Amino acid sequence: MVTATHDSVQGFTLDPDTGLFCITHPNLRIPEECPYYSTNEGNFKSLDESTQAAVTDLRNSYSLRYVGSLVADFHRNLLKGGIFLYPADRNRPEGRLRLMYEANPLGFVAEQAGGAASTGRQRIMDIVPEQLHQRTPLILGNKDVVEKAVATITG
């Protein structure tokens, strides 16, 4: 379990013997080194040209680690460094993930741990929700790598 408040991210692990969550990862910060990228490579052909270029740059620089679960992929990247992408594509130009209960919470955690979260065009935490189930693209993880991917996407 991970909790985040302003400038503080704490990681806890359940002790099955006591039933209590014990702090096991105090003061979490995304490591400066970014060894991994996480994205569904199966969607590559449906991405626009600039997003394909960003994924290609990541592919040429980092090792792919993709579980296919946003929380598991992000948790690994939170502990070990990395970037997660579920960008907009031709089939889902509004994105796939839900802003209010996927992108915003994890974007907040990423930022408080020294990372960044973006749609590829704007900071996730700057989006004013218009609908409860509003969808969004999501790129989050190591701040410098997220910023480089966003710069490639926006040209």
C-alpha atoms as an extended CHARMM CRD file, in Angstrom:
* protein
*
       155  EXT
         1         1  MET       CA              0.0000000000        0.0000000000        0.0000000000  PROA      1               0.0000000000
         2         2  VAL       CA              1.2960000000        3.4600000000       -0.8750000000  PROA      2               0.0000000000
         3         3  THR       CA              0.1130000000        6.7640000000        0.5810000000  PROA      3               0.0000000000
         4         4  ALA       CA              1.0100000000       10.2310000000       -0.6390000000  PROA      4               0.0000000000
         5         5  THR       CA              0.6530000000       13.6740000000        0.8380000000  PROA      5               0.0000000000
         6         6  HSD       CA              2.3610000000       16.8940000000       -0.1780000000  PROA      6               0.0000000000
         7         7  ASP       CA              6.0510000000       15.9860000000       -0.7590000000  PROA      7               0.0000000000
         8         8  SER       CA              5.6860000000       12.6520000000        1.0560000000  PROA      8               0.0000000000
         9         9  VAL       CA              5.2070000000        9.1420000000       -0.2960000000  PROA      9               0.0000000000
        10        10  GLN       CA              5.2450000000        6.1980000000        2.1030000000  PROA      10              0.0000000000
        11        11  GLY       CA              5.1180000000        2.4920000000        1.2360000000  PROA      11              0.0000000000
        12        12  PHE       CA              3.6110000000       -0.1400000000        3.5190000000  PROA      12              0.0000000000
        13        13  THR       CA              3.5330000000       -3.9450000000        3.4210000000  PROA      13              0.0000000000
        14        14  LEU       CA              0.9430000000       -6.1580000000        5.0920000000  PROA      14              0.0000000000
        15        15  ASP       CA              2.3600000000       -8.3770000000        7.8250000000  PROA      15              0.0000000000
        16        16  PRO       CA              0.1820000000      -11.5060000000        7.5120000000  PROA      16              0.0000000000
        17        17  ASP       CA              1.0260000000      -12.6200000000       11.0530000000  PROA      17              0.0000000000
        18        18  THR       CA             -0.3140000000       -9.4710000000       12.7250000000  PROA      18              0.0000000000
        19        19  GLY       CA             -2.7010000000       -8.1960000000       10.0560000000  PROA      19              0.0000000000
        20        20  LEU       CA             -1.0130000000       -4.7950000000       10.2890000000  PROA      20              0.0000000000
        21        21  PHE       CA              0.5070000000       -2.6950000000        7.5360000000  PROA      21              0.0000000000
        22        22  CYS       CA              4.1240000000       -1.8840000000        8.3990000000  PROA      22              0.0000000000
        23        23  ILE       CA              6.0960000000        0.9130000000        6.7980000000  PROA      23              0.0000000000
        24        24  THR       CA              8.6630000000       -0.7590000000        4.5600000000  PROA      24              0.0000000000
        25        25  HSD       CA              9.4380000000        2.0190000000        2.0730000000  PROA      25              0.0000000000
        26        26  PRO       CA              9.6640000000        5.3100000000        3.9690000000  PROA      26              0.0000000000
        27        27  ASN       CA             10.0120000000        8.5750000000        2.0630000000  PROA      27              0.0000000000
        28        28  LEU       CA              9.7770000000        7.0110000000       -1.3900000000  PROA      28              0.0000000000
        29        29  ARG       CA             11.4090000000        8.8550000000       -4.2660000000  PROA      29              0.0000000000
        30        30  ILE       CA             11.5050000000        7.5930000000       -7.8400000000  PROA      30              0.0000000000
        31        31  PRO       CA             15.1590000000        6.6580000000       -8.4320000000  PROA      31              0.0000000000
        32        32  GLU       CA             17.0430000000        9.0420000000      -10.7290000000  PROA      32              0.0000000000
        33        33  GLU       CA             18.0610000000        6.2180000000      -13.0480000000  PROA      33              0.0000000000
        34        34  CYS       CA             15.3290000000        5.0790000000      -15.4260000000  PROA      34              0.0000000000
        35        35  PRO       CA             16.0120000000        1.4880000000      -16.4900000000  PROA      35              0.0000000000
        36        36  TYR       CA             12.5160000000        0.5820000000      -17.7490000000  PROA      36              0.0000000000
        37        37  TYR       CA              9.6820000000        1.6690000000      -19.9530000000  PROA      37              0.0000000000
        38        38  SER       CA              6.2170000000        0.1320000000      -19.7890000000  PROA      38              0.0000000000
        39        39  THR       CA              3.7500000000        0.3120000000      -22.6510000000  PROA      39              0.0000000000
        40        40  ASN       CA              1.5830000000       -2.0050000000      -24.7120000000  PROA      40              0.0000000000
        41        41  GLU       CA              3.7570000000       -2.4510000000      -27.7960000000  PROA      41              0.0000000000
        42        42  GLY       CA              0.7840000000       -4.1680000000      -29.4680000000  PROA      42              0.0000000000
        43        43  ASN       CA             -0.8060000000       -0.7220000000      -29.9020000000  PROA      43              0.0000000000
        44        44  PHE       CA              2.2670000000        0.7590000000      -31.6300000000  PROA      44              0.0000000000
        45        45  LYS       CA              0.7840000000        0.8600000000      -35.1560000000  PROA      45              0.0000000000
        46        46  SER       CA             -2.3030000000        2.7370000000      -33.9520000000  PROA      46              0.0000000000
        47        47  LEU       CA             -0.2290000000        5.5760000000      -32.4270000000  PROA      47              0.0000000000
        48        48  ASP       CA              0.3000000000        8.8530000000      -34.2770000000  PROA      48              0.0000000000
        49        49  GLU       CA              3.7220000000        9.4620000000      -35.7960000000  PROA      49              0.0000000000
        50        50  SER       CA              5.1120000000       11.6310000000      -32.9870000000  PROA      50              0.0000000000
        51        51  THR       CA              4.0170000000        9.1710000000      -30.2880000000  PROA      51              0.0000000000
        52        52  GLN       CA              5.5690000000        6.3230000000      -32.2850000000  PROA      52              0.0000000000
        53        53  ALA       CA              8.8040000000        8.3410000000      -32.3150000000  PROA      53              0.0000000000
        54        54  ALA       CA              8.6430000000        8.7520000000      -28.5180000000  PROA      54              0.0000000000
        55        55  VAL       CA              8.0760000000        5.0110000000      -28.0060000000  PROA      55              0.0000000000
        56        56  THR       CA             10.8970000000        4.2070000000      -30.4370000000  PROA      56              0.0000000000
        57        57  ASP       CA             13.2410000000        6.4800000000      -28.4570000000  PROA      57              0.0000000000
        58        58  LEU       CA             12.2570000000        4.6620000000      -25.2530000000  PROA      58              0.0000000000
        59        59  ARG       CA             12.6640000000        1.2600000000      -26.9310000000  PROA      59              0.0000000000
        60        60  ASN       CA             16.1760000000        2.2120000000      -28.0280000000  PROA      60              0.0000000000
        61        61  SER       CA             17.1810000000        3.4920000000      -24.5800000000  PROA      61              0.0000000000
        62        62  TYR       CA             15.4720000000        1.3240000000      -21.9470000000  PROA      62              0.0000000000
        63        63  SER       CA             14.3840000000       -2.2220000000      -21.2130000000  PROA      63              0.0000000000
        64        64  LEU       CA             10.6900000000       -3.0550000000      -21.7310000000  PROA      64              0.0000000000
        65        65  ARG       CA              8.9010000000       -4.2870000000      -18.6320000000  PROA      65              0.0000000000
        66        66  TYR       CA              5.1350000000       -4.4670000000      -19.1660000000  PROA      66              0.0000000000
        67        67  VAL       CA              2.8080000000       -6.4170000000      -16.9130000000  PROA      67              0.0000000000
        68        68  GLY       CA             -0.3290000000       -4.9390000000      -18.4880000000  PROA      68              0.0000000000
        69        69  SER       CA             -1.5750000000       -3.6680000000      -15.1390000000  PROA      69              0.0000000000
        70        70  LEU       CA             -1.2820000000        0.0670000000      -14.5340000000  PROA      70              0.0000000000
        71        71  VAL       CA             -0.8190000000       -0.2820000000      -10.7760000000  PROA      71              0.0000000000
        72        72  ALA       CA              1.7580000000       -3.0970000000      -10.9920000000  PROA      72              0.0000000000
        73        73  ASP       CA              3.7240000000       -1.3800000000      -13.7630000000  PROA      73              0.0000000000
        74        74  PHE       CA              3.7020000000        1.9620000000      -11.9580000000  PROA      74              0.0000000000
        75        75  HSD       CA              4.5840000000        0.4000000000       -8.5950000000  PROA      75              0.0000000000
        76        76  ARG       CA              7.6910000000       -1.2360000000      -10.0990000000  PROA      76              0.0000000000
        77        77  ASN       CA              8.6640000000        2.0720000000      -11.7100000000  PROA      77              0.0000000000
        78        78  LEU       CA              8.0720000000        3.8960000000       -8.4250000000  PROA      78              0.0000000000
        79        79  LEU       CA             10.4920000000        1.5640000000       -6.6350000000  PROA      79              0.0000000000
        80        80  LYS       CA             13.0650000000        0.9860000000       -9.3860000000  PROA      80              0.0000000000
        81        81  GLY       CA             12.6410000000        3.9020000000      -11.7950000000  PROA      81              0.0000000000
        82        82  GLY       CA             10.8650000000        3.9050000000      -15.1240000000  PROA      82              0.0000000000
        83        83  ILE       CA              8.1900000000        5.4080000000      -17.3290000000  PROA      83              0.0000000000
        84        84  PHE       CA              4.6890000000        4.0810000000      -18.0170000000  PROA      84              0.0000000000
        85        85  LEU       CA              2.7900000000        5.0760000000      -21.1560000000  PROA      85              0.0000000000
        86        86  TYR       CA             -0.8090000000        4.4970000000      -22.1630000000  PROA      86              0.0000000000
        87        87  PRO       CA             -0.9980000000        7.2040000000      -24.8210000000  PROA      87              0.0000000000
        88        88  ALA       CA             -3.9110000000        8.2450000000      -26.9870000000  PROA      88              0.0000000000
        89        89  ASP       CA             -4.1910000000        6.3050000000      -30.2360000000  PROA      89              0.0000000000
        90        90  ARG       CA             -6.3440000000        6.3110000000      -33.3610000000  PROA      90              0.0000000000
        91        91  ASN       CA             -8.9180000000        4.0210000000      -31.7200000000  PROA      91              0.0000000000
        92        92  ARG       CA             -9.0320000000        5.9880000000      -28.4570000000  PROA      92              0.0000000000
        93        93  PRO       CA             -8.0590000000        9.6130000000      -29.0730000000  PROA      93              0.0000000000
        94        94  GLU       CA             -9.4340000000       10.5540000000      -25.6300000000  PROA      94              0.0000000000
        95        95  GLY       CA             -7.2580000000        7.8680000000      -24.0050000000  PROA      95              0.0000000000
        96        96  ARG       CA             -8.1750000000        4.6890000000      -22.1880000000  PROA      96              0.0000000000
        97        97  LEU       CA             -7.5430000000        5.3300000000      -18.4910000000  PROA      97              0.0000000000
        98        98  ARG       CA             -9.9400000000        7.1630000000      -16.1920000000  PROA      98              0.0000000000
        99        99  LEU       CA             -8.7810000000       10.5820000000      -15.0660000000  PROA      99              0.0000000000
       100       100  MET       CA            -10.4700000000       10.7050000000      -11.6540000000  PROA      100             0.0000000000
       101       101  TYR       CA             -9.5560000000        7.2880000000      -10.2630000000  PROA      101             0.0000000000
       102       102  GLU       CA             -6.5150000000        6.1390000000      -12.2220000000  PROA      102             0.0000000000
       103       103  ALA       CA             -4.5290000000        9.0210000000      -13.7380000000  PROA      103             0.0000000000
       104       104  ASN       CA             -5.0380000000       11.6650000000      -11.0170000000  PROA      104             0.0000000000
       105       105  PRO       CA             -4.2270000000        9.4570000000       -8.0040000000  PROA      105             0.0000000000
       106       106  LEU       CA             -1.1360000000        7.9120000000       -9.5860000000  PROA      106             0.0000000000
       107       107  GLY       CA             -0.1100000000       11.2460000000      -11.0880000000  PROA      107             0.0000000000
       108       108  PHE       CA             -0.2090000000       12.7500000000       -7.6110000000  PROA      108             0.0000000000
       109       109  VAL       CA              1.8900000000        9.8930000000       -6.2020000000  PROA      109             0.0000000000
       110       110  ALA       CA              4.4040000000       10.2330000000       -9.0660000000  PROA      110             0.0000000000
       111       111  GLU       CA              4.7940000000       13.9800000000       -8.5500000000  PROA      111             0.0000000000
       112       112  GLN       CA              5.1620000000       13.7170000000       -4.7670000000  PROA      112             0.0000000000
       113       113  ALA       CA              7.8710000000       11.0740000000       -5.3390000000  PROA      113             0.0000000000
       114       114  GLY       CA              9.7990000000       13.4290000000       -7.6470000000  PROA      114             0.0000000000
       115       115  GLY       CA              8.3420000000       12.2070000000      -10.9460000000  PROA      115             0.0000000000
       116       116  ALA       CA              5.9030000000       13.6230000000      -13.4670000000  PROA      116             0.0000000000
       117       117  ALA       CA              2.5440000000       12.7480000000      -15.0300000000  PROA      117             0.0000000000
       118       118  SER       CA              1.2150000000       14.0030000000      -18.3630000000  PROA      118             0.0000000000
       119       119  THR       CA             -1.3060000000       13.2910000000      -21.0710000000  PROA      119             0.0000000000
       120       120  GLY       CA              1.4510000000       13.8580000000      -23.5970000000  PROA      120             0.0000000000
       121       121  ARG       CA              0.1680000000       17.3980000000      -24.0420000000  PROA      121             0.0000000000
       122       122  GLN       CA             -0.5100000000       18.6730000000      -20.5110000000  PROA      122             0.0000000000
       123       123  ARG       CA              0.1620000000       17.9130000000      -16.8640000000  PROA      123             0.0000000000
       124       124  ILE       CA             -2.3860000000       15.4110000000      -15.5110000000  PROA      124             0.0000000000
       125       125  MET       CA             -2.9590000000       17.3710000000      -12.2990000000  PROA      125             0.0000000000
       126       126  ASP       CA             -3.8870000000       20.5000000000      -14.3020000000  PROA      126             0.0000000000
       127       127  ILE       CA             -6.8940000000       18.8670000000      -15.9770000000  PROA      127             0.0000000000
       128       128  VAL       CA            -10.2180000000       20.0890000000      -14.6400000000  PROA      128             0.0000000000
       129       129  PRO       CA            -12.5670000000       17.0850000000      -14.8260000000  PROA      129             0.0000000000
       130       130  GLU       CA            -15.6730000000       17.5250000000      -16.9480000000  PROA      130             0.0000000000
       131       131  GLN       CA            -17.1680000000       14.0620000000      -16.4120000000  PROA      131             0.0000000000
       132       132  LEU       CA            -17.0070000000       11.4340000000      -13.6710000000  PROA      132             0.0000000000
       133       133  HSD       CA            -15.7130000000        8.7120000000      -16.0140000000  PROA      133             0.0000000000
       134       134  GLN       CA            -13.6100000000       11.0220000000      -18.1920000000  PROA      134             0.0000000000
       135       135  ARG       CA            -10.7680000000        9.2250000000      -19.9510000000  PROA      135             0.0000000000
       136       136  THR       CA             -7.2520000000       10.4520000000      -20.5830000000  PROA      136             0.0000000000
       137       137  PRO       CA             -3.9380000000        9.3670000000      -22.0420000000  PROA      137             0.0000000000
       138       138  LEU       CA             -1.2780000000        8.8550000000      -19.3680000000  PROA      138             0.0000000000
       139       139  ILE       CA              2.5020000000        9.0530000000      -19.2680000000  PROA      139             0.0000000000
       140       140  LEU       CA              4.0980000000        8.9450000000      -15.8220000000  PROA      140             0.0000000000
       141       141  GLY       CA              7.3430000000        8.1120000000      -14.0650000000  PROA      141             0.0000000000
       142       142  ASN       CA             10.8390000000        9.5910000000      -14.0460000000  PROA      142             0.0000000000
       143       143  LYS       CA             10.4030000000       13.3210000000      -14.5630000000  PROA      143             0.0000000000
       144       144  ASP       CA             13.2110000000       13.8300000000      -17.0820000000  PROA      144             0.0000000000
       145       145  VAL       CA             12.1220000000       10.8690000000      -19.2000000000  PROA      145             0.0000000000
       146       146  VAL       CA              8.4480000000       11.9030000000      -19.1130000000  PROA      146             0.0000000000
       147       147  GLU       CA              9.4410000000       15.4310000000      -20.1620000000  PROA      147             0.0000000000
       148       148  LYS       CA             11.5650000000       14.0850000000      -23.0370000000  PROA      148             0.0000000000
       149       149  ALA       CA              8.7270000000       11.8140000000      -24.2470000000  PROA      149             0.0000000000
       150       150  VAL       CA              6.2550000000       14.7250000000      -24.0650000000  PROA      150             0.0000000000
       151       151  ALA       CA              8.6750000000       16.9720000000      -25.9920000000  PROA      151             0.0000000000
       152       152  THR       CA              8.9100000000       14.3390000000      -28.7320000000  PROA      152             0.0000000000
       153       153  ILE       CA              5.1230000000       13.9420000000      -28.8780000000  PROA      153             0.0000000000
       154       154  THR       CA              4.4240000000       17.6680000000      -29.0060000000  PROA      154             0.0000000000
       155       155  GLY       CA              7.2300000000       18.3190000000      -31.4880000000  PROA      155             0.0000000000
